[in-house]
Amino acid sequence: MATTVQWKIKKNPTFTIALAGNPNSGKTTLFNAITGAHQHVGNYPGITVERKEGIINLKDVKIKLIDLPGTYSLSAYSDEELVARNFLVNEKPDIVVDIVDATMLERHLYLAIQFFEIGIPVILALNMMDDAKRQGLIIDTDKLAKLLNCPVVETVARSGRGKGHLIRTAVQHIKESGKTWKPIQISYGAEIDLVLDNMTEIIEEQQFMTDRYPARWIALKYLENDSEIIRYGKLNGKVAEQLEAIAQRTKEHCLKTLKVLPEAIISDYRYGLINSILKQDIVIQEKSRQERIDFTTKLDSLLVNRYIGPILMIAILYGMFQITFTVGEIPMGWLESLFGWISATATLLIPEGLLQSLVVSGIIDGVGGVMGFVPLIAIMFLMISFLEDSGYMARVAYMLDRVLRIFGLHGYSAMPFIISGGIAGGCAVPGVMATRTLRSPKEKLATLLTAPFMPCGAKLPVFMLLVAAFFTEHKAQMMFSITLFAWIMALLVAKLVRSTVIKGASTPFIMELPPYRLPTVRGIFIHTWERTWQYIKKAGTVILAVSILLWAAMTFPGLPTQQVNQYELERQAVSETTQGMTEQQALLEINNREGQAALRYSLAGKIGTSLEPLSRLAGFDWRTNIALVGGFAAKEVIVSTFGTAYSLGDVDPEAADTLSTRIAADPSWNKFTALAMIVFVLLYAPCVVTVVAIAKESSWGWATFATIFNTTLGFGMAVIIYQIGTKLFM
């Protein structure tokens, strides 16, 4: 008999529905279609895996929709799988909507079978029905629902078709099931079944973890060598030792008699059940279309071709940069003009003094320097979202596996690299978190250490600033070259660490390639807005706070009274001896010298000056050092610090009205200084948040190693570029 686990229905009319499914099943697209803008993004408690929640209202019922991480199973192989399982067990949603790719039923139903085994009420959403019909597939959903004993609803996530019917069916099923968990029992062959019965009896008799999981499911997890269940079991009594002993004997017996592990037998029987269901005329393919090569196959023959594919990939990436600068230059100019007007207005309205300096130099010029790049960042994110939603990103990972393997990495390393900014504009924090898909600890560690090399969204404003200042005629080419250089450095360093401190064999690469789809405008804009808003929010919070702190460090302590009086005497002398434009120019020159002297005398100036004997090897002056030190907190701070530093008195603002032109007019800068700066910013220590993420995914020892090693490498490369460039070409 199946074990029944039941929780009382709460009087609160709020139902919790969890959306689950394999990666690339259209789960998040369906979530966005259902919730629209009514969603919240955060992290699951105690773990940095993204959690999305949406609230919708259906008559008198309020629904909380949870978008679980994409997962292939409920085994504890990755953090995403563990998060999905723990959410089901700990928070007990009223129902799980399992999003299934209708064109890949056999593979995607494997997760559904595991939901049935744990007993939670399930409704199946057959997604991508439009693709299935184009492939000539006819699916008998009524018969499938009867055989699986759960509702089945057809959906097309990208157009939103079927979403209303899906939610209404889910609510109806919650009411009918009474929130009762009814685990099913699958036969795994006589020998495994006998062991399961024995273990289940022990578990039920001792009430071993049965307050959280069904008894037979616990037994299954022990036979599948589930590390999380085994670890948790050790904390719940000595019966765990008995279950581990039975599982070990079963493993030895299976290896001796069948030469396979128990988990492989269990997996085979699950797929056997799925096949027995599908063979009952559930899926029929129209004969007229059986031999038709679908659109995905045709496109893959070109885009994933061994020779043509990489060339097209590089062309696509280059095209992204070309479009970004061509389209984004106009709105970027608007924003620069807007912040220039705000700065000028604030200067007129606020009396001269510390408050004016704080508002104009610390806040407006600091944050404005970062915000000015929002149009370029948004356009970049828009194109990345299109590539992700279309299915092309998975092909990039597939093609890169051939290259990554040479350098001791894995095909799955491509996604952390891409997310970190491998296609410029990502973020190293989710990139570091994405290394959880790597099963090999050594490949994961090598990826962790090198993913921060990528040109993330935080670094892009720095690169765009310097490229606009010194490489105006070749903006797209320079940005594309920076991205290529980042990949080259990441691969070379990965090869170095995999050959020295992280030695070990590579693991095989297996990845599901989703079909190509035309992304929805709504989905693209939701994804673009989420990422752009994170950038804007960071500029308005972290960057603002750091900008104010750096302004204070660049303002205090002020010049001694004696020096201030000396500059005042110079101004008086000029006023008495010169007139007109000559007087204005002379006074401006004195004001600039005083501003620079005050900046040098400040706390930040003293720190920057103390580092200058070393940093000069790479062409960095004391003012650049201030920006780079601030960049340890967040790379965007580099731009805001430059904005503040050059605003505190340097050149005539009317002659150089943008930060790029101010830097270009500074005699201490040249093209090789800019190149050295670009390389150093690309490679040196990750931002504080990324360092913490690396520590969480590995250890503080490796996080410290990444900080020191990356900074040393970045500075060494910057010195080489500056020294060779200036001596040979200047």
TAURHU-V218280 format. One record per backbone hydrogen bond with DSSP energy under -0.5 kcal/mol. CO is the residue of the C=O (numbers start at 1). NH is the residue of the N-H. Records with the same first field share a line. If there is no record, write none. Layout:
BEGIN
CO=NH + NH
END
This chain:
BEGIN
3=5 + 183
5=181
13=15 + 62
15=17 + 64
16=94 + 95
17=19 + 66
18=20 + 97
19=68
20=99
21=71
22=25
26=30
27=31
28=32
29=33
30=34
31=35
32=36
35=38
37=39
38=55
40=53
42=51
44=47
47=49
49=44
51=42
52=67
53=40
54=65
56=63
58=61
61=58
62=15
63=56 + 65
64=17 + 66
65=54
66=19 + 68
67=52
75=77 + 78
78=82
79=83
80=84
81=85
82=86
83=87
84=88
85=89
86=90
87=91 + 92
88=92
95=18 + 97
96=98 + 123
97=20 + 99
98=100 + 125
99=22
100=102 + 127
101=104
102=105
104=108
105=109
107=110
108=111 + 112
109=113
110=114
111=115
112=116
113=117
114=118
115=119 + 120
116=184
119=182
121=96
123=98
124=126 + 153
125=100 + 127
126=155
127=102
128=132
129=133
130=134
131=135
132=137
133=136
136=286
137=139
138=140 + 284
139=141
140=144
141=145
142=146
143=147
144=148
145=149 + 150
151=124
153=126
155=129
156=159 + 160 + 161
160=163
161=156
162=166
163=167
164=168
165=169
166=170
167=171
168=172
169=173
170=174
171=175
172=176
173=177
174=178 + 179
177=180
179=7
180=182
181=5
184=186
189=193
190=194
191=195
192=196
193=197
194=198
195=199
196=200
197=201
198=202
199=203
200=204
201=205
202=206
203=207 + 208
207=209
209=212 + 213
214=218
215=219
216=220
217=221
218=222
219=223
220=224
221=226
222=225
225=227
226=230
227=231
228=232
229=233
230=234
231=235
232=235
233=236
234=237
237=240
238=241 + 242
239=243
240=244
241=245
242=246
243=247
244=248
245=249
246=250
247=251
248=252
249=253
250=254
251=255
252=256
253=257
254=258 + 259 + 260
261=264 + 265
262=266
263=267
264=268
265=269
266=270
267=271
268=272
269=273
270=274
271=275
272=276
273=277
274=278
275=279
277=280
278=282 + 283
279=281
282=140
284=138 + 286
286=289 + 290
287=290
289=292
292=294
294=298
295=299
296=300
297=301
298=302
299=302 + 303
300=304
302=305
305=309 + 310
307=311
308=312
309=313
310=314
311=315
312=316
313=317
314=318
315=319
316=320
317=321
318=322
319=323
320=324
321=325
322=326
323=327 + 328
324=328
325=329
327=330 + 331
328=332
329=333
330=334
331=335
332=336
333=337
334=338
335=339
336=340
337=341
338=342
339=343
340=344
341=345
342=346
343=347
344=348
345=349
346=350
351=356
353=357
354=358
355=359
356=360
357=361 + 362
358=363
359=364
360=365
363=367 + 368
364=368
365=369
366=370
367=370 + 371
368=372
370=373
371=374
373=377
374=378
375=379
376=380
377=381
378=382
379=383
380=384
381=385
382=386
383=387
384=388
385=389
386=390
387=391 + 392 + 393
388=391
390=517
391=395
392=396
393=397
394=398
395=399
396=400
397=401
398=402
399=402 + 403
400=404
401=405
402=406
403=406 + 407
404=407 + 409
405=408
410=413
411=414
412=416
413=417
414=418
415=419
416=420
417=421 + 422
418=421 + 423
419=427
421=455
422=424
426=457
427=431
428=432
429=433
430=434
432=435
433=436
434=437
435=438
437=439
439=441
440=444
441=445
442=446
443=447
444=448
445=449
446=450
447=451
448=452
450=453
451=454
454=456
455=425
456=459 + 460
457=461
459=462 + 463
460=464
461=465
462=466
463=467
464=468
465=469
466=470
467=471
471=474
472=475
474=478
475=479
476=480
477=481
478=482
479=483
480=484
481=485
482=486
483=487
484=488
485=489
486=490
487=491
488=492
489=493
490=494
491=495
492=496
493=497
494=498
495=499
496=500
497=502
500=503
508=510
512=514
517=519
520=524
521=525
522=526
523=527
524=528
525=529
526=530
527=531
528=532
529=533
530=534
531=535
532=536
533=537
534=538
535=539
536=540
537=541
538=541 + 543
541=545
542=546
543=547
544=548
545=549
546=550
547=551
548=552
549=553
550=554
551=555
552=555 + 556
553=604
556=603
560=563 + 564
561=565
562=566
563=567
564=568
565=569
566=570
567=571
568=572
569=573
570=574
571=575
572=576
573=577
574=578
579=582 + 583
580=584
581=585
582=586
583=587
584=588
585=589
586=590
587=591
588=592
589=593
590=594
591=595
592=596
593=597
594=598
595=599
596=600
597=601
598=602
602=606
603=607
604=608
605=609
606=610
607=611
608=612
609=612 + 613
611=614 + 615
612=616
614=617
615=618 + 620
616=619
621=625
622=626
623=627
624=628
625=629
626=630
627=631
629=632
630=633 + 634
632=688
633=688
634=637
635=638 + 639
636=639 + 640
637=641
638=642
639=643
640=644
641=645
642=646
643=647
644=648
646=649
651=650
652=655 + 656
658=662
659=663
660=664
661=665
662=666
663=666
666=669
670=674
671=675
672=676
673=677
674=678
675=679
676=680
677=681
678=682
679=683
680=684
687=691
688=692
689=693
690=694
691=695
692=696
693=697
694=698
699=703
700=704
701=705
702=706
703=707
704=708
705=709
706=710
707=711
708=712
709=713
710=714
711=715
712=716
713=717
714=718
715=719
716=720
717=721
718=722
719=723
720=724
721=725
722=726
723=727
724=728
725=729
726=730
END
